[in-house]
Amino acid sequence: MDPFNNFDEFSGLGKRWISIPSELEGLGGRNDIRIELMEDGKPRALAFFDIDGTLAHLGAVHGQAIQKLFPDENSKELEETYYKGFKLGNSYREFDRMRGIYIDGHTEWKNPEVYLRDRFIPHREEIDEPGNLAHNIASAILKEYGEIAAQVAEELYKTNSEAFKKSNIEPIFVLAKIYSKLGIPMVGFTANAKVLVDKLAKYLQLSILFLDIASDEDMTGGGKEVAIHHLIGKLESKGIPIPLHRFIFVGDSLRGDIGTSLNAKLKNEGISGQGILVLKDRDALLEIEKQINMDPDLKHIVDALDVCGLVVNDVPLDEKGNPMLLSRFKEQFLKKL
């Protein structure tokens, strides 16, 4: 399935439409999401979107929040270090890493690959599973950070609501809006605490597009592969037939977003589909291609899935500056990895 084949040809192919209420609270309350069912009685696809770094750049929130959590550290270096850990899969791992760096002195963990190799892989269960000391400490830090970040987001919206609109990565929002017009159900998964996710869903107006968003609390015991099954279960409970062979994973991390589908497949072999890796520019595309050639794990992900890189800065704009994600332009911004 090519996700760009029918972007300029909406509807007419399915058998019927259904409406399902979103779990997300919007500025005006909850919204109904319309889904088109195809000849087999299932949606044409089910799309999983990462939120932070894929749909929006939320530095205005995270920059202030992480500084309040570690007030004695250099703000610029602290923020950059924090962002590098976004690809770890969940915030329990991220705050285990941040505590290790800034409290225990493991400065080598500023490189997240070193953290994965030396800390996380040997101690995965201790960090991911409740009841273990490392997990409990990271969970307490996550709770504190989530409350701080939610307060920062609320204050920012009150004083400068336009900051949230400006944070949007517009081509990816356009992608989500096109999926919505095609009747494709969408859910999100993000390594953030629920208290913050609720604020972001409201201020980014995600409730008009997404049925639900899984947060860190929904990933206990693993990463986003746990969130995938959590979301599947919630959609099934709403009566939505799941098109297991037609999943789309959209994210800015090949390992932490798209690659998690392979881990989810271990629990349900029927899961398959494609990935769309969101890349800022051609330099980012060249870098990920180099990493794929050097890293067997990344090579396995792109070999096992149909993964394309979407280069945001290469998406053409119309005369009003709106991104044109049309099939006839896809060779300009889409590259198979």
Summary of the structure (lengths in Angstrom):
residues: 337
radius of gyration: 19.4
end to end distance: 15.9
largest distance: 59.5
contacts: 1148
relative contact order: 0.16
helix: 53%
strand: 16%
